[in-house]
Amino acid sequence: MKNSAIEKAIEIAGSQMALAKRCGKAQSTICDWLNGKKRISPEHVPDLVAATEGKIADYEFRPDLPSLFKHPEKAA
């Protein structure tokens, strides 16, 4: 299953290689994250947010970690 946040980040950066350069990772790591072969370590999430200029929020990369990456409060 593809990681939709990484898919969006690749679109923003222009390519897997461009995203890799922006966050200081190997292109193969981006590919692994995209295809769910590896989970994104929490310490890499801020780099990904910065690489997308904040267009993708931290909780979108790791929605399974709400204690670390808070989801915005839903309007009442």
N, C-alpha and C positions, 0 to 999 in steps of 0.2 A: 504494500500500500504506500502510495507516494505521500510525502510530507508536504501538505499544501502551503505551509508557511515558507518552506525552502523553495518550493516552486515559484511563489510570488517574489521571493528575494532574488532568485535567478533572473526573473523577468525584469526586475528593477535594475539589477547590475548589468544585464545584457547577455550574460553567459555564466556557466558554472565556473569557468576560469576567472572571469572578472570578479565574481563574488568571492572566490577563493583568495584572490589578491587583496580585495578590500578587507577581508577579516583575517588575513595571515595564515591561511590554511592551504593544504594541498587540494587540487581539483578532485582527487579521488575521495577525499573526506566529504566534500560537498555532495558528490555522487552517492556516497554511502548514506549520508543524512537524507538525501532526497528519496532514496529507494528503501529507507527503513532498515538498512543493514546495520547501522549504528545509531544510537541515540545521541542527541546533542547534549554534551555535558553542560551543566548549568553555568560553568565559568565561561563558556563560549557564547552564551546568549547575548550579553551586552555587545560583543563584537558584531554579531549579526544584526542587532538593532541599529548600531552605528553604521554598518555597511548599507543598510536600507534607508539611512537618514531619518530613522524613526517612523517610517511608513508602515512598518510591521512591529507591533508591540511585543515585548518580551514574553507575555503569557501565550502568544500565538505560537511561538516556537516550542514551548514546553507547557501545554495546557494541563498536563498531568501533575504539575507541581504548583498548585495554587498557593501553597504556603510560602513559596519563594517568589513566584511571579503572580501578583494579585490581578485577578480579573476586574475590570471596571464594574462598579456597582450598577446594578440594573435600576432604571428609573422606576419609582413607585407608581 
